[in-house]
Amino acid sequence: MSFLSFCQSAVVRGVILDEFNNPISEVNIKANTGEGASSNENGFYELRIPSDIEVTVVFTHLGHKRVEVKFNLKNGQETEFNPVLKVDVEQISEVVISTNTRQSVDGVTSISPEIIRKIKGAQPGVENILKTLPGVNISNELSTQYSVRGGNFDENLVYVNEIEVYRPFLIRSGNQEGLSFVNTDMVQNVDFSAGGFQSRFGDKLSSVLDITYRSPINTQIRTDLSLLGGSLTGETISKNGKFSGIASVRYRDNSLILNNLETEGNVEPVFADAQTYLTYKFTDKFHLNFLGNISVNQYNFEPQNRQTNFGTLQEPVALLVFYDGMEQTEYQTYFGAFKANYYANDDLTLKLIGSAYHALEQEYFDIFAQYRLGEVNTNIGDEDLGEVEFSEGIGSQLTHARNDLDAFFVNLEHRGDYNVDEETNVEWSVKYTHEDIRDRLVEWEVIDSAGFSIRPPNFSTPNLQPYEPFSGPLTAFQNIRALNRTQINRVQAFAQLSKKTTWGDNEVFYNIGARLHNWTVSGQGITSNTQTVISPRAQFTIKPNWEKDMLFRVAGGLYYQPPLYRELRDSSGIVQPNVKAQKSFHIVLGNEYSFEMWERPFKLVTEAYYKGMTDVNPYTLENVRIRYRARNNAEAYAYGLDMRLNGEFVPGTESWFSFGYLKTEENIDGRGYIPRPTDQRLKFGVLFQDYVPNMPDLKMYLNLVYNTGVPGGSPSYADPYDYQIRLRDYRRADLGISYVIVDSEKEYQARWKKAFKDLSIGFEIYNMFNNQNSITNTWVRDVYSKRQFAIPNFLTPRVFNVRLSARF
């Protein structure tokens, strides 16, 4: 049987067994879209279903309990599902495991939407699951940003229904981040590629997150409530099937988490959004879709005091900080997109996509901080136990910002998809983008340490005290003022060929393509500059005709990242229009081994990769804010190994274990190689699901992440060649336990239960072991020794949450 097919449908196949592993013949298999099949004498079946919609498939046989499963498959996707029909016991209707051959060929990891909806976290969403994958590093549980194989947050592509979405520009702290753009309650498919992706995806250096929202096939309402907020999602379809729509509103309040941080004060972190995806089928050949999103994120913070204890048991040290002032930040985004699909025939699909993105962002704060650094009373029994009794350092800091950004992006794109034959597919696209950014940056910082005003690190006037009096001016430690009005016009295009063939008895797939990207930077006071890059890419996959189910893949090419506005702005806030596209040569070698263990299916995925980068734009990373030098004055490399074992460690559930090794270094101005800010050497991730055997409605999940520390423990103004201090290792464990009261497989006599299709209640423990992870360091000067102490800024502690989920 061919392992790849290019068609406007998908295939589900497998073997149906009873409890004793005997094949069952004459099983009736019926899809709610009308398709049907039955199993043969060997229990084998094959069912072709429509793609790009949610399809419910029911397996029934006389004397056995029915199994109902929902599939969300893409064009040409082939999935293996092997149900076990039981007689008298409770049937676990979860998909055993999906062997998704199309994704395997493309080097894509597919994640079940149900897993994303069930596995929550301090910042729930797709990103909470991504952090358990190899090669993906997230060291701030309140952030939706992630780095992949040594790249930074700006190097990741995110698509929703083939429409590119953007992240905010000014956000500097994970505390300020709101909800992820991706609404998990609306998701149909989640595909993720960590490198070596095809030309049909855009110009970034690291990864692609490809999301598909579902088109409803019935009417239902889903709600999720917790102590941190809630969501309400509704979907419907008209009687004639021409109109369908799904809409969702979400509300998030992180006060429960942020009020447990070391910095005490009044905090109001309120985030809300509304999102919809609508489809109208004018004819069988012409469909019009609309994707809309409105998001408002407000973060108001009035800090009061903070105490951080660090040092050793023999020499404990504490930092006490007293604050005055407040921070007011607000991020509003408005996004709308129309997508028209014209199905000319079974082989040709033409698409026209138009979208607009508008971001209004502001950061206003005036915060005055006075600190004491001193020795801690460790005498057990004293009334002042834990108090600072002797000051070693005193000082103050005043920070001020009035930052406003108004960004408006418009996109217009034509895409095409043509099946030359059952084994050959051609895709192409032409896209125009206009970006208009208006940015006012006013930010300064004054530091007083031990009674002396600290000058900026690059201050040119020498201080020869006490031998000569210092006559230079008092200067703020940081003083950034800029007013930028910048326009960027882009023309992008790609074409690619995908073909399936044979090589002897082996099946072979290859994909070749190229992208073109032309952009012009202009604006007030800016000398216009135009650049063009061409990015060739290729993939080759072979499935040997072996007894063992093996697949080998090699992918690579030249990947460019033309600069966005943030990459054009240097550390002083000035736009540098001559910044080049960062360039990276990728090579990825992959292997997938599917096998059975404990009579259940498993898969081991291994990938080795290398990236050689030139024209690198160096940057510093402060929490989640990236500050670029806006100069292509570095070269870099990254290499590593990613491994992931997933399968049914517990029958009826999917779990996985991940391991990643990474080394990435950069050479700035020819001074030699040093670790990059994302050099996270080792990564371990575990997502484990289980249930009580005699009570399958009582379920649990365990989400474990361990990352070694990254560089970033040095002051932001420091020369990275002088400071190579790493942050502490990141360790986190989240636990969730839930009880399913109602699900679709049960029949209930109680009247109130009949109103629900699904109903569950549970609780969650975030950071179960209360690990003190840090994201940055605060640097404080000792008045006596003149040395600086690195005081860690800790992330979220242990937090308990209660959750109620329902579907009507």
Secondary structure as the mmCIF struct_conf table of DSSP 4:
data_model
#
loop_
_struct_conf.conf_type_id
_struct_conf.id
_struct_conf.beg_label_comp_id
_struct_conf.beg_label_asym_id
_struct_conf.beg_label_seq_id
_struct_conf.end_label_comp_id
_struct_conf.end_label_asym_id
_struct_conf.end_label_seq_id
BEND BEND1 PHE A 3 PHE A 3
BEND BEND2 CYS A 7 GLN A 8
STRN STRN1 SER A 9 VAL A 15
STRN STRN2 LEU A 17 ASP A 18
TURN_TY1_P TURN_TY1_P1 GLU A 19 PHE A 20
BEND BEND3 ASN A 21 ASN A 21
STRN STRN3 PRO A 23 PRO A 23
BEND BEND4 GLU A 26 GLU A 26
STRN STRN4 ASN A 28 ALA A 31
TURN_TY1_P TURN_TY1_P2 ASN A 32 THR A 33
BEND BEND5 GLY A 34 GLY A 34
STRN STRN5 GLY A 36 SER A 38
TURN_TY1_P TURN_TY1_P3 GLU A 41 ASN A 42
BEND BEND6 GLY A 43 GLY A 43
STRN STRN6 PHE A 44 PRO A 50
BEND BEND7 SER A 51 ILE A 53
STRN STRN7 GLU A 54 THR A 60
TURN_TY1_P TURN_TY1_P4 LEU A 62 GLY A 63
BEND BEND8 HIS A 64 HIS A 64
STRN STRN8 VAL A 67 ASN A 72
TURN_TY1_P TURN_TY1_P5 ASN A 75 GLY A 76
STRN STRN9 GLU A 78 GLU A 80
STRN STRN10 VAL A 84 LEU A 85
BEND BEND9 VAL A 87 VAL A 89
HELX_LH_PP_P HELX_LH_PP_P1 GLU A 90 GLN A 91
BEND BEND10 GLU A 94 GLU A 94
HELX_RH_AL_P HELX_RH_AL_P1 THR A 101 ASP A 106
TURN_TY1_P TURN_TY1_P6 GLY A 107 GLY A 107
STRN STRN11 THR A 109 ILE A 111
HELX_RH_AL_P HELX_RH_AL_P2 PRO A 113 LYS A 118
BEND BEND11 ALA A 122 GLN A 123
BEND BEND12 GLY A 125 GLY A 125
HELX_RH_AL_P HELX_RH_AL_P3 VAL A 126 LEU A 130
TURN_TY1_P TURN_TY1_P7 LYS A 131 THR A 132
BEND BEND13 LEU A 133 LEU A 133
TURN_TY1_P TURN_TY1_P8 PRO A 134 GLY A 135
STRN STRN12 VAL A 136 ASN A 137
TURN_TY1_P TURN_TY1_P9 GLU A 141 LEU A 142
STRN STRN13 SER A 147 VAL A 148
TURN_TY1_P TURN_TY1_P10 ARG A 149 GLY A 150
HELX_RH_3T_P HELX_RH_3T_P1 PHE A 153 GLU A 155
STRN STRN14 ASN A 156 VAL A 160
TURN_TY1_P TURN_TY1_P11 ASN A 161 GLU A 162
STRN STRN15 ILE A 163 GLU A 164
BEND BEND14 PHE A 169 LEU A 170
HELX_RH_3T_P HELX_RH_3T_P2 GLY A 174 GLN A 176
BEND BEND15 PHE A 181 VAL A 182
HELX_RH_3T_P HELX_RH_3T_P3 THR A 184 MET A 186
STRN STRN16 VAL A 187 SER A 193
BEND BEND16 GLY A 195 GLY A 196
TURN_TY1_P TURN_TY1_P12 SER A 199 ARG A 200
BEND BEND17 PHE A 201 PHE A 201
BEND BEND18 ASP A 203 ASP A 203
BEND BEND19 LEU A 205 SER A 206
STRN STRN17 SER A 207 TYR A 213
HELX_LH_PP_P HELX_LH_PP_P2 ARG A 214 PRO A 216
BEND BEND20 ILE A 217 ASN A 218
STRN STRN18 GLN A 220 SER A 226
TURN_TY1_P TURN_TY1_P13 LEU A 227 LEU A 228
STRN STRN19 GLY A 229 ILE A 237
TURN_TY1_P TURN_TY1_P14 LYS A 239 ASN A 240
BEND BEND21 GLY A 241 LYS A 242
STRN STRN20 PHE A 243 ASP A 253
TURN_TY1_P TURN_TY1_P15 ASN A 254 ASN A 254
HELX_RH_AL_P HELX_RH_AL_P4 SER A 255 LEU A 258
TURN_TY1_P TURN_TY1_P16 ASN A 259 ASN A 260
BEND BEND22 LEU A 261 GLU A 262
STRN STRN21 THR A 263 LYS A 281
BEND BEND23 PHE A 282 LYS A 285
STRN STRN22 PHE A 286 GLY A 311
BEND BEND24 LEU A 313 GLU A 315
STRN STRN23 PRO A 316 TYR A 343
BEND BEND25 ASN A 345 ASP A 347
STRN STRN24 LEU A 348 VAL A 376
HELX_LH_PP_P HELX_LH_PP_P3 ASN A 377 ASN A 377
TURN_TY1_P TURN_TY1_P17 ILE A 380 GLY A 381
TURN_TY1_P TURN_TY1_P18 GLU A 383 GLY A 386
STRN STRN25 VAL A 388 ASP A 421
TURN_TY1_P TURN_TY1_P19 GLU A 422 GLU A 423
STRN STRN26 THR A 424 SER A 449
TURN_TY1_P TURN_TY1_P20 ALA A 450 GLY A 451
STRN STRN27 PHE A 452 SER A 453
HELX_LH_PP_P HELX_LH_PP_P4 ILE A 454 PRO A 456
TURN_TY1_P TURN_TY1_P21 PRO A 457 ASN A 458
BEND BEND26 THR A 461 THR A 461
TURN_TY1_P TURN_TY1_P22 GLN A 465 TYR A 467
BEND BEND27 GLU A 468 GLU A 468
BEND BEND28 GLY A 472 GLY A 472
HELX_LH_PP_P HELX_LH_PP_P5 PRO A 473 LEU A 474
BEND BEND29 PHE A 477 PHE A 477
STRN STRN28 GLN A 478 TRP A 503
TURN_TY1_P TURN_TY1_P23 GLY A 504 ASP A 505
STRN STRN29 ASN A 506 GLY A 523
TURN_TY1_P TURN_TY1_P24 GLN A 524 GLY A 525
STRN STRN30 ILE A 526 LYS A 543
BEND BEND30 GLU A 547 LYS A 548
STRN STRN31 ASP A 549 GLN A 561
HELX_RH_AL_P HELX_RH_AL_P5 TYR A 565 LEU A 568
STRN STRN32 ARG A 569 ARG A 569
TURN_TY1_P TURN_TY1_P25 SER A 571 SER A 572
BEND BEND31 GLY A 573 GLY A 573
STRN STRN33 VAL A 575 VAL A 575
TURN_TY1_P TURN_TY1_P26 PRO A 577 ASN A 578
HELX_LH_PP_P HELX_LH_PP_P6 VAL A 579 ALA A 581
STRN STRN34 GLN A 582 MET A 597
TURN_TY1_P TURN_TY1_P27 TRP A 598 GLU A 599
STRN STRN35 ARG A 600 VAL A 616
STRN STRN36 TYR A 619 GLU A 622
TURN_TY1_P TURN_TY1_P28 ASN A 623 VAL A 624
STRN STRN37 ARG A 625 TYR A 628
STRN STRN38 ALA A 634 GLY A 647
BEND BEND32 PHE A 649 VAL A 650
TURN_TY1_P TURN_TY1_P29 PRO A 651 GLY A 652
STRN STRN39 SER A 655 ILE A 668
TURN_TY1_P TURN_TY1_P30 ASP A 669 GLY A 670
BEND BEND33 ARG A 671 ARG A 671
STRN STRN40 TYR A 673 PRO A 675
TURN_TY1_P TURN_TY1_P31 PRO A 677 THR A 678
STRN STRN41 LEU A 682 VAL A 692
TURN_TY1_P TURN_TY1_P32 PRO A 693 ASN A 694
STRN STRN42 MET A 695 ASN A 707
STRN STRN43 PRO A 711 PRO A 711
BEND BEND34 SER A 714 SER A 714
TURN_TY1_P TURN_TY1_P33 SER A 716 TYR A 717
BEND BEND35 ALA A 718 ALA A 718
TURN_TY1_P TURN_TY1_P34 PRO A 720 ASP A 722
HELX_LH_PP_P HELX_LH_PP_P7 ILE A 725 ILE A 725
STRN STRN44 ARG A 726 ARG A 726
HELX_LH_PP_P HELX_LH_PP_P8 LEU A 727 ASP A 729
STRN STRN45 TYR A 730 VAL A 742
TURN_TY1_P TURN_TY1_P35 SER A 744 GLU A 745
BEND BEND36 ALA A 750 ALA A 750
HELX_RH_AL_P HELX_RH_AL_P6 ARG A 751 LYS A 754
TURN_TY1_P TURN_TY1_P36 ALA A 755 ALA A 755
BEND BEND37 LYS A 757 LYS A 757
STRN STRN46 ASP A 758 TYR A 766
BEND BEND38 ASN A 767 ASN A 767
TURN_TY1_P TURN_TY1_P37 MET A 768 PHE A 769
STRN STRN47 SER A 774 ARG A 781
TURN_TY1_P TURN_TY1_P38 VAL A 783 SER A 785
STRN STRN48 GLN A 788 PHE A 794
STRN STRN49 VAL A 799 ARG A 807
#
